[in-house]
Amino acid sequence: MKANLARWNEACKIHAKSSDYDLEGFLKGQNSLHEIELVGLGEVENKTLLHLQCQFGMDTLSWARLGAEVTGVDFSNNSIDLANELNEHLKLPAKFICSNIYDLPSKLDEEFDIVFTSYGVLCWLPDLEKWAKLISRYLKKGGTFFIAEFHPFLWIFDDENKDKLEYKYPYFYGKEPLHYTSEYTYTEQENLLLNVDNYNWQHTFGDIITSLIKVGLKIQEVKEYPYTFFPQYPFMEEKNKGIWTFKDDKYNLPMVFTIKAIKE
């Protein structure tokens, strides 16, 4: 977790300058949310929303622009500092808390209409049962949990093979994380990172859904999508703006999923 934090803190400035995030466009009024989240979660006006693992808050503030009163949480202090800077400029009903989400109960004692999280979040968490309990803890009775995330099945393939999909990583494995080293972030191939180590925990689709069921959440909807939002593999193409699929139609695979659940 310390290695991951160091990497995210260093990557924050690189991401903020990246065209992939388009921070300038966001500050001019662009909404950073995808249609999947907007349609899946629905109306948020006058609702309270807790965004777990919010990074530097673009999606959090996008929900605020749509009328929600938002609280964003992330373990990266550099990201939270930037989120606060953005909101000082935008003046939206938002606050941000720097915390590992597992430590959040010591810093936040509220309940929310909505708990939201999205894209590239679960791989940084070693304990899904604790994560699910946290979601239930922060939801009001009748409140909604919504996650949009990259499909775990897609992470078993070698993302450096430029020709075809080849199996590389396990779908099922124990509690120990996978250790990666990379001098670049996922947005840039120019700015070198000093913190090259990062550790990921893979979770199966079944584990994700079951963790939510175990804490008493009622699953309302599970969806899977045959596209993603970045060129995860070298032989992908952008078929619509921001929508990436494989060039070869034989790879008809789930790439993104959403889950919507209610606390009864």
C-alpha positions as CSV (number, residue, x, y, z in Angstrom):
1,M,0.0,0.0,0.0
2,K,2.9,2.4,0.7
3,A,4.4,1.6,-2.7
4,N,1.1,2.2,-4.4
5,L,0.6,5.5,-2.5
6,A,4.0,6.8,-3.5
7,R,3.3,5.9,-7.2
8,W,-0.1,7.6,-7.2
9,N,1.2,10.7,-5.5
10,E,3.9,11.0,-8.2
11,A,1.6,10.2,-11.0
12,C,-1.0,12.9,-10.0
13,K,0.8,15.8,-11.7
14,I,1.4,13.8,-14.8
15,H,-2.3,12.8,-15.0
16,A,-3.4,16.4,-14.4
17,K,-1.5,17.5,-17.5
18,S,-2.5,14.6,-19.7
19,S,-4.9,15.1,-22.6
20,D,-6.5,11.8,-21.5
21,Y,-8.0,13.7,-18.6
22,D,-8.5,17.0,-20.4
23,L,-8.5,19.0,-17.1
24,E,-8.8,22.3,-19.1
25,G,-11.9,21.1,-20.8
26,F,-13.4,19.9,-17.5
27,L,-12.8,23.4,-15.9
28,K,-14.6,24.9,-18.9
29,G,-17.7,22.8,-18.2
30,Q,-17.2,19.3,-19.7
31,N,-18.7,16.4,-17.7
32,S,-16.1,13.6,-17.2
33,L,-18.7,10.9,-16.6
34,H,-19.6,8.2,-19.2
35,E,-23.1,7.4,-20.4
36,I,-22.8,4.1,-18.5
37,E,-22.7,5.9,-15.1
38,L,-25.1,8.6,-16.0
39,V,-27.8,6.2,-17.2
40,G,-27.1,3.5,-14.7
41,L,-27.2,5.7,-11.6
42,G,-29.8,8.1,-12.9
43,E,-31.0,11.2,-11.2
44,V,-28.7,12.6,-8.4
45,E,-30.1,16.1,-7.9
46,N,-30.5,17.0,-4.2
47,K,-29.0,13.7,-3.1
48,T,-25.9,13.1,-1.0
49,L,-23.2,11.1,-2.8
50,L,-20.0,9.5,-1.4
51,H,-17.3,8.8,-4.0
52,L,-14.8,6.2,-2.9
53,Q,-11.3,6.3,-4.5
54,C,-12.1,9.5,-6.3
55,Q,-8.5,10.4,-7.4
56,F,-8.4,14.2,-8.0
57,G,-12.2,14.5,-8.1
58,M,-13.2,15.1,-11.7
59,D,-16.0,12.6,-11.6
60,T,-17.0,13.6,-8.1
61,L,-17.3,17.2,-9.2
62,S,-19.2,16.1,-12.3
63,W,-21.8,14.6,-10.0
64,A,-21.9,17.9,-8.1
65,R,-22.5,19.7,-11.4
66,L,-25.6,17.5,-11.8
67,G,-27.0,18.6,-8.5
68,A,-25.6,16.1,-5.9
69,E,-23.9,17.1,-2.6
70,V,-20.7,15.1,-2.9
71,T,-17.9,13.8,-0.7
72,G,-14.8,12.4,-2.4
73,V,-12.3,10.1,-0.7
74,D,-8.8,9.0,-1.9
75,F,-5.6,7.8,-0.2
76,S,-3.4,10.1,-2.3
77,N,-2.8,13.4,-0.6
78,N,-1.6,15.0,-3.8
79,S,-4.8,14.0,-5.5
80,I,-7.0,15.3,-2.7
81,D,-5.0,18.6,-2.7
82,L,-5.7,19.0,-6.4
83,A,-9.4,18.1,-5.9
84,N,-9.7,20.9,-3.4
85,E,-7.9,23.3,-5.8
86,L,-10.4,22.4,-8.5
87,N,-13.3,23.0,-6.2
88,E,-12.0,26.3,-5.0
89,H,-12.2,27.3,-8.6
90,L,-15.6,25.7,-9.4
91,K,-17.4,26.5,-6.0
92,L,-19.5,23.3,-6.1
93,P,-21.1,21.6,-3.1
94,A,-18.2,19.2,-2.5
95,K,-15.7,18.2,0.1
96,F,-12.7,15.9,-0.1
97,I,-11.1,13.6,2.5
98,C,-7.6,12.1,2.3
99,S,-7.9,8.6,3.6
100,N,-7.3,4.9,2.8
101,I,-10.9,3.8,2.5
102,Y,-10.4,1.1,5.1
103,D,-9.6,3.9,7.6
104,L,-12.5,6.1,6.6
105,P,-14.7,5.4,9.6
106,S,-12.2,7.2,11.8
107,K,-12.6,10.3,9.7
108,L,-16.2,10.3,8.4
109,D,-19.4,9.6,10.4
110,E,-22.3,10.2,7.9
111,E,-24.7,8.2,5.8
112,F,-25.4,8.9,2.1
113,D,-28.1,8.4,-0.5
114,I,-25.5,7.1,-2.9
115,V,-22.1,5.4,-2.7
116,F,-20.3,5.5,-6.0
117,T,-17.0,4.1,-7.3
118,S,-15.6,3.6,-10.8
119,Y,-12.8,2.3,-13.1
120,G,-9.6,0.9,-11.9
121,V,-10.5,0.9,-8.2
122,L,-10.9,-2.7,-7.1
123,C,-7.4,-3.9,-8.1
124,W,-5.9,-1.6,-5.3
125,L,-8.0,-3.3,-2.5
126,P,-6.7,-6.4,-0.8
127,D,-10.0,-7.1,1.1
128,L,-13.3,-7.0,-0.7
129,E,-15.4,-8.1,2.3
130,K,-14.2,-5.1,4.3
131,W,-14.8,-2.9,1.2
132,A,-18.4,-4.2,1.0
133,K,-19.0,-3.6,4.7
134,L,-17.8,-0.1,4.3
135,I,-20.3,0.6,1.5
136,S,-23.1,-0.7,3.6
137,R,-21.9,1.4,6.6
138,Y,-22.2,4.6,4.6
139,L,-25.4,3.9,2.8
140,K,-28.7,5.2,4.2
141,K,-31.6,2.7,4.3
142,G,-33.0,2.7,0.8
143,G,-29.7,4.1,-0.6
144,T,-28.0,3.1,-3.8
145,F,-24.6,1.7,-4.5
146,F,-23.2,1.9,-8.0
147,I,-19.9,0.7,-9.4
148,A,-18.6,0.9,-13.0
149,E,-15.4,-1.1,-13.4
150,F,-13.1,-2.8,-15.9
151,H,-14.1,-6.5,-16.2
152,P,-11.7,-8.8,-14.2
153,F,-11.7,-11.4,-17.0
154,L,-9.8,-8.9,-19.3
155,W,-6.9,-8.7,-16.9
156,I,-5.7,-12.2,-17.5
157,F,-4.2,-11.3,-20.9
158,D,-0.7,-10.0,-21.7
159,D,-1.1,-6.3,-22.4
160,E,2.3,-6.0,-24.0
161,N,1.7,-8.5,-26.8
162,K,1.2,-6.4,-29.9
163,D,-0.3,-9.1,-32.1
164,K,-3.0,-11.1,-30.2
165,L,-4.5,-11.9,-26.9
166,E,-2.4,-14.4,-24.9
167,Y,-3.0,-15.7,-21.4
168,K,-0.5,-14.3,-18.9
169,Y,-2.0,-13.6,-15.5
170,P,-4.2,-15.9,-13.2
171,Y,-7.9,-15.3,-12.9
172,F,-8.0,-17.2,-9.5
173,Y,-5.2,-16.7,-7.0
174,G,-4.4,-16.3,-3.4
175,K,-4.2,-13.2,-1.1
176,E,-0.8,-12.1,-2.3
177,P,-0.8,-9.3,-4.8
178,L,0.7,-9.3,-8.2
179,H,3.8,-7.1,-8.4
180,Y,4.4,-4.9,-11.4
181,T,7.1,-2.5,-12.3
182,S,6.7,0.3,-14.8
183,E,8.4,3.6,-15.4
184,Y,5.3,5.1,-17.0
185,T,1.7,5.8,-16.0
186,Y,-1.2,4.5,-18.1
187,T,-1.6,8.0,-19.7
188,E,2.0,8.8,-20.7
189,Q,5.0,7.2,-22.3
190,E,7.3,10.2,-21.9
191,N,7.5,11.2,-18.3
192,L,9.4,8.7,-16.3
193,L,8.3,7.7,-12.8
194,L,10.7,7.2,-9.9
195,N,8.2,5.0,-8.1
196,V,8.1,2.1,-10.5
197,D,6.6,-0.5,-8.1
198,N,2.9,-1.2,-7.9
199,Y,0.9,-4.0,-6.4
200,N,-2.5,-5.2,-7.6
201,W,-5.1,-7.6,-6.1
202,Q,-7.2,-9.4,-8.7
203,H,-10.8,-10.2,-7.7
204,T,-13.2,-12.5,-9.6
205,F,-16.6,-11.3,-10.8
206,G,-18.1,-13.8,-8.4
207,D,-16.1,-12.4,-5.5
208,I,-17.2,-8.9,-6.3
209,I,-20.9,-9.7,-6.4
210,T,-20.9,-12.1,-3.5
211,S,-19.1,-9.5,-1.2
212,L,-22.1,-7.1,-1.7
213,I,-24.7,-9.8,-1.2
214,K,-23.0,-10.9,2.1
215,V,-23.5,-7.4,3.6
216,G,-27.2,-7.5,2.8
217,L,-27.2,-5.3,-0.3
218,K,-29.9,-6.2,-2.8
219,I,-28.5,-6.5,-6.3
220,Q,-30.8,-4.7,-8.7
221,E,-28.8,-4.9,-11.9
222,V,-25.6,-6.3,-13.3
223,K,-24.4,-5.4,-16.8
224,E,-21.4,-6.3,-19.0
225,Y,-20.2,-4.3,-21.9
226,P,-18.1,-5.3,-25.0
227,Y,-16.0,-2.1,-25.0
228,T,-13.8,0.0,-22.8
229,F,-12.6,3.6,-22.5
230,F,-8.9,3.4,-23.3
231,P,-6.6,1.4,-25.6
232,Q,-5.8,-1.4,-23.1
233,Y,-4.2,-3.5,-25.8
234,P,-2.1,-2.4,-28.8
235,F,-4.6,-3.9,-31.3
236,M,-7.6,-1.9,-30.2
237,E,-9.3,0.9,-32.1
238,E,-11.4,3.9,-31.2
239,K,-14.7,3.2,-33.0
240,N,-16.6,6.1,-31.4
241,K,-15.1,9.0,-29.4
242,G,-13.7,7.5,-26.2
243,I,-15.1,4.0,-27.0
244,W,-12.4,1.3,-27.6
245,T,-12.9,-2.2,-29.0
246,F,-10.7,-4.9,-30.6
247,K,-10.0,-4.5,-34.3
248,D,-10.5,-8.2,-34.7
249,D,-14.2,-9.0,-34.1
250,K,-13.3,-12.5,-32.9
251,Y,-12.4,-11.0,-29.6
252,N,-15.9,-10.5,-28.4
253,L,-15.2,-10.2,-24.7
254,P,-16.6,-8.4,-21.6
255,M,-14.5,-5.3,-20.9
256,V,-16.5,-3.2,-18.5
257,F,-19.3,-4.1,-16.0
258,T,-21.7,-2.2,-13.8
259,I,-23.5,-3.3,-10.6
260,K,-26.4,-1.4,-9.0
261,A,-27.5,-2.4,-5.5
262,I,-29.9,-1.1,-2.8
263,K,-29.6,-1.1,1.0
264,E,-33.0,-2.3,2.2
